[in-house]
């Protein structure tokens, strides 16, 4: 298996997905600064673009991804690449990933 260039963390965050093809909900199951894996019943063909609203745990503000592109799809899971962030979302995500209480997925 090819090793990824960026650390990946396991998470369990609710997400809202919206696109020209429809809207839906899902769960973000792992995350890096460049993308993540989402479990959802929403159809997500490779190459599709979504707006992703990530609801973080606790009192943290949600993170909004303006454009996320589907890079792979299997059953009800798909991987997205974060292409464009809203406002300070990238800095917010980087800060969250750098927190010491978050451990990388094995």
N, C-alpha and C positions, 0 to 999 in steps of 0.2 A: 504494500500500500504506500502511495506517495505521501510524504509528510507535508503538511501545510506550512506556509511561511509565517502565519500569524497564529498566536494562541487563541484557542476556542474555549468558551466557557459554556457549561450547561446552565440553562435558565428555564423558567416556566412562566413566561409573561403573556398575558392576553394581548392579541393584536386585532386591529380592525384594518381590513384591506379594501381598497377601492380602486376601480379602473373603469375604463369605458365599457368593458364587458360585464361589469356587475360589482356588487359589494358583498362582503362576507366577513366572517370572524375566524380566528384560529388561535394557535398557541405557538409562540416562538420558543423553540426547544434548545437551540444553541446559537451562539453569537460571537462575532468578531467585529473589529472596527470596519471591516469591508463587507459584511453580510451576515447571513444566518440561515437557519433551517426553520421552516414553518410547517406545522401540521394543521390542515384545514380541508373541509369538504368542497371549498371553492375550486372550480377548474383553474389550473395554472399551467398552461402550455409553455414549453421552453420559448423564451424570447418575449413573453408577456411582460407588461409593465404595470406595477401597482404603486399606489400611495400607501404607506404603512404607518399606522399609528400604534406605537408600543406603549402599553400601560405598565409602568414599572411598579415594583412593590414599595410599600411604605409611603413616605411623604414625598418621594421624588416626582418631579414633573415628568409627564409623558414625553417620549421622543418621537418626532415626526420625520419620516423619510419621504421626501417629495417624489423620488423615483427609485424603485427597486426592480431589477430585472431578473426574471426567473432563469436560472442557469441549468438546473436539472429538476426532474420530477419523477417520483416513484410512489405509486399508490396515493395516499392522502398526505404525502410529505413532498416538500420542494425546497430547493435552495435558492436564495436570492442574493444578488450583489447590490449593495447600496450605491447608487449612481449619483444621487443628489440629495443633500440634507436640507431641512428647513432651518433657517435662522442659526442658532448656536447648537443645533442637535448633534453635530459631529463632536464638538468639544464636550458636550454633556455625556455622550456615549463614551468617549475616550476617558473621561474622568471616572465614570462608573467602572469601566474595564480595569482601570489602574488601582482600584480600591483593594486594600489588602485582604478583605474578607471574601473576595471572589477568587476561586481556584480554577485553574484550567481543566478542561475535560481531558480524560485520558484516552 
